[in-house]
């Protein structure tokens, strides 16, 4: 007969995950904001005149941060 050992890890609560997500968002948003501004400046210099106008820099930085943060919760 084989003995089965089960490890009962305490699952993290949703509240803890939300707090960590918000903390990571607050810490990473400035980095993505600077990166987005730099990308816009470089793109605007190389773009021919009459290029299409982009959306909000803040919205783009927020979307980039929100798409990168979930990788911190994998594993």
C-alpha positions as CSV (number, residue, x, y, z in Angstrom):
1,X,0.0,0.0,0.0
2,X,1.3,3.4,-0.9
3,X,1.1,6.3,1.5
4,X,0.1,9.6,-0.1
5,X,1.5,12.7,1.4
6,X,-0.6,15.8,0.8
7,X,0.8,19.2,1.3
8,X,-1.9,21.6,2.3
9,X,-0.6,25.0,1.4
10,X,-2.7,27.9,2.6
11,X,-4.2,29.5,-0.5
12,X,-3.7,33.2,-0.8
13,X,-6.9,35.1,-0.3
14,X,-8.3,37.2,-3.1
15,X,-8.0,40.3,-0.8
16,X,-4.2,39.7,-0.5
17,X,-3.9,39.3,-4.3
18,X,-5.8,42.5,-4.8
19,X,-3.6,44.4,-2.4
20,X,-0.4,43.0,-4.0
21,X,-1.7,43.8,-7.5
22,X,-2.4,47.4,-6.5
23,X,1.0,47.7,-4.8
24,X,2.7,46.4,-7.9
25,X,0.6,48.8,-10.1
26,X,1.6,51.8,-8.0
27,X,5.3,50.8,-8.1
28,X,5.4,49.9,-11.8
29,X,3.2,52.6,-13.3
30,X,5.9,55.3,-13.2
31,X,8.3,53.1,-15.0
32,X,5.8,52.3,-17.8
33,X,4.8,56.0,-18.0
34,X,8.4,57.0,-18.6
35,X,8.8,54.2,-21.1
36,X,5.6,55.1,-22.9
37,X,6.6,58.8,-23.1
38,X,10.1,57.9,-24.4
39,X,8.5,55.6,-27.0
40,X,6.1,58.3,-28.1
41,X,8.9,60.9,-28.4
42,X,11.1,58.5,-30.5
43,X,8.1,57.4,-32.6
44,X,7.0,61.0,-33.3
45,X,10.5,62.0,-34.5
46,X,10.7,59.2,-36.9
47,X,7.1,59.3,-38.1
48,X,6.3,61.3,-41.2
49,X,4.2,64.4,-40.7
50,X,0.4,63.8,-40.7
51,X,0.7,60.7,-38.6
52,X,-2.3,59.6,-36.7
53,X,-2.8,60.9,-33.1
54,X,-2.4,58.3,-30.4
55,X,-4.5,58.0,-27.2
56,X,-3.7,59.0,-23.7
57,X,-0.1,58.4,-22.6
58,X,-1.5,57.5,-19.1
59,X,-4.0,55.0,-20.6
60,X,-1.2,53.3,-22.6
61,X,1.1,53.2,-19.6
62,X,-1.7,51.8,-17.4
63,X,-2.5,49.1,-20.0
64,X,1.2,48.1,-20.3
65,X,1.5,47.8,-16.5
66,X,-1.7,45.9,-16.2
67,X,-0.6,43.4,-18.9
68,X,2.8,42.9,-17.3
69,X,1.9,42.5,-13.6
70,X,0.0,39.2,-13.9
71,X,3.3,37.5,-14.7
72,X,4.4,38.3,-11.1
73,X,1.6,36.0,-9.9
74,X,2.5,33.0,-12.0
75,X,4.4,30.4,-10.1
